[in-house]
């Protein structure tokens, strides 16, 4: 309706499009879930499913479920609110003109830019608190556990092979790219993929793939093909902190034009943050430049 539309819609070039956050906030731009009727909420999840894979959509709903679990444990019902997620639409959905949309709330910030038949879903952030449920009916739930375990297993194998990726005994408290609208390349640390054998490169690419799989494959296939072919020898894998589970740790993978960061340090190493940043195409910057140059 008119009120919902006014809350949800922005001009495509509005600076709000790049004003992304993953922390709890009193208010976010966009139309909130609790302002939607039940059938509209289903349509909102349908929209989310056009950007995320089945795995990604499941992870997003698990993250929202964790908010309810913490609320049931007595945390603030206003902060821990599963309907405190907002959808914002930038520009007018079109087959020719650029437009975009965002689904965001605590521990989720999913940003999509649409240019004709090209869709870019960066930056993409997923967070979990707790990272592992240690009691209750959903005990053992670890929405990002597969990624953490794969990163740790690779770091351990490399250490055993004398190829240490560890750049610090102390993990940073948070992902280093933070919530900047434009990410910059981080310091070259850890180990580069040209020092790895074929099996180790395969595991590193598998770790990247496990993050990429949160998005629909047709959105990420081109990027993954480039990473696994022309960029496979130019990747960096870096680890900080101990390698034992339930201790604060951090790792990142940095390529020619992307960064994946994972940090699990807060709440006694039971609170994880994961982000994929594209150094050129966050919010489709590079693609938009080409789009406009071609006269669209």
N, C-alpha and C positions, 0 to 999 in steps of 0.2 A: 504494500500500500504506500501512500505518499510519504508517511512518516518513516517507514522502513527504508524506502528508496533514498530519501534524503540522507539518512545515516550511512547507507551502504555505498553510495556512488560518489566518485571523485573524478576530476579531470585527469587524463592520463599523465600529464606533465606536472601534476601536483607533487610537491616535495614529499608529501606523506607516503608516496609509493615506496620510497627508499628509507623510510623511518621505521625500521624493524626492531623488535625487542623480543626477548624470551623470558624476561623476569616477570613476576607478578606485578600488575599495575591496577590502580583504582579504575582507570578507564582507558579504553583503546578505541581508536577510530574504527568505524565500521559498524555494521549491524550485529548486535549481540545475539547469541543463541536464545537467550531468555526473552528476546523481543520477537522471536519467530514462532509461528504456529507449528503444531506437530508435523503437518505435511510439508511445511517449508523447511523444517529441520532435515527431513528426509532428502529434500532436493539439495540442501547444503552438503550433506554427506555424499550425494551423487556427484556434485561438483568436485568435491575433494577426491573422489574416486577416479576422476578424469586425469588427475595429476599424479596420484599415488598408485602403486601396485597393490595387490591384495596384501602382501607383506607390509607395505608401508601404511596402508589404511588400518590394518590390525594394530600395528605399533602405535599409531596416532591415537586410536581409541583406548589402547592399554594405558597410554600416558594420561589421558583424560580420566580414566578409571582410578589411577593412583591418586589423583586429586580428591576423589570421593572417599577413598580409603583413609587418607590423612584427615579428612573432615570427620569421618566416623570415629577416628581416634581422638577427637577433641580439638583439633586445630581450627583456626578461625574459619567459620562457615562462609565468610565473605571472600577471604583469600582463596580458600579451597572450594571453588565453585565450578562444577563441571559445565555450567552454562556460561561461564565467563570467558568465552571464546568468540571472536568476532570475524566477520567476513567483510572485506572491502573490495570493491570493483573499481578499477581505474580505467577510464575511457568507456567506450561503448563496444560491447562484444560485436566483432565484425570479422568477415572473411578476408578483408583487405587492410583495414586500418589496425595499427598496433593498439593493444589493450592489455590489461593484466588483472590479476586478482590475488588476494592474500587471505590465508586462514591463519589466525594467530591467537594465542593465549599463553598462559604460563607453560613453559617448556615445549611449546610448539611455535615455530614461525616458518610457514611454507609460502614461498613467493613465486608466482608464475607470471611470465610475460608471454604474450601470444602475438606472433607476427605471421599472419596468413596461416600456413600449415606447420609453422615452426613454433615449438613451445619450449621455453627455457625455465627450469624450476630452481633457480638459485637466487639468493642463498637459501639453504635448507637446514633447519635446526630441529633436533629432537633431544629432549632431556627427560631423565627419570629420577624421581625421588619418591620412595627409595629405589635404588638401582636394582635391588633384589628384595622381594618381600620375604621376610624371615618368620612370619607367623600369619595365622588366619587361613581362610578357605583357599586363597590363591598363593599360599606359601610356595616359594621357589620361582615365582614369576620374575623374569629378567628380560624386559623388552629389548635391551641393547646387549644382552649377555653374549650372544653369538659373536658380535663384533669385538667386544672386550677380550673374549677368550682367544679369538684368532690373532689379535694383536699381541697378546702375551705369549702365545705359542710361537709366533714368528720371532719375537725378541729373544726368547729362550734358545731357540734353535740357532740363531745367529751368534749369540754369546758362546754357545757350545762349540761353534765352528770358528771361534776366534775373530768374529766380525761384529764387534760390539756396536749396537745402535744407541747405547745409553749415553746421553750427553749431560745428565745431572742425576745425583743421588736423590735430589729433592724435586718433587713434581711441582710445577706452577699451580697456583690455587684455582686457576680458571683457564679456559681456552684463550689463546693469546690474541686472536683476531677480534675478540670481544664482540661488540655490537656496532662496529663501525659500518657506515653505509658502503664504504669501498675498502676492501681488504688489500693489504700489501703483502708481498712475499716476505716470509719470515727468514731468519738467519739460517744458513745452511748448517745443519747439525745432524748427528747420527751417522748413518751410512748410506751411500748411494747405490743404486741398483746395478751399476756397472761392476760392482765388487761382488755381486751375488751370483750363485750358480743358477742353472735353469730351473731347478726345483724350488729354490728360494724366491726367484722372481715370480714363478707361478703362484706361490702362496701370497706374495705381496699383491699381485694382481687380483687374487681371490678375495683378499681383504678389502680392496677398493670396490670390487664387484658387490660384496655383501652390503656396502653402504649405498652403492648406486641402485641396488635392487629395491630400495624404498620407493623409487619412482617407476612409473610405467616404462617398460623397456624401449618403446618407440621414442621416448623423450631423451633417453640417456645412451642409446646405442651408438650414435655417432661419436660422442665423447669417449665412451669406453673403447671403441675401435681405435681411436687416435692414441689413447693412453697405452693400449696393449700392443701397438705396432710401432709407430714413429717415436713415441715417448718412453718406451719401456726401459731404456737404459739411462734415462734422465730423472728417475724418481729418487726421492729421499725418504728414508724411514728413520724416525727419531723417537726415542723412549726416554722418559724421566721418572725417577722414583723406583721403589723396589719392584720385584717381579712376582712377589707372593700375592695371592688374592686377599682381598679385604684390607689392603694397604693403599694409601693414596698414590695414584700413578697418572701418567699422561703419555699419549703418543700422538704422532702426526705423520701424515704422508703428504709430501709436497711434490708437485710436478711442475712442468713448464708453466702452466697457467691455472693450477688449482691447488687447494689446500683442504685436507681433511684433518680435523682435530678431534681428539677424544680425551676428556678429563674426568676422572672419578676420584675426587679428593675431599669433597665436603661431607659432613655428617658421618665421620669415621669411615670414609671411602665407601659410602653407600648412597651416592648422589652423582649421577653421571650426565655429562653434556657432550653432545656430538654435533658437529657442524661440517657442511661442505660449502666452501667458498670458491667461486670462479673469479680469478684475478682479472679476466677480461669481460666476462659475461654475467656477473651478478646483475640482476635487474635488466639483463639483455643489453648491456651498454654497447658492446661491440656489434652485436647483431642489429641493434637499432640504427647505429651509425651507417651500416651497410644498407639497411632497409631504406633509410631516407636518401642516401646517395643514389640509389637505384630509382628514385623518383616516386616512391609509394607515398 
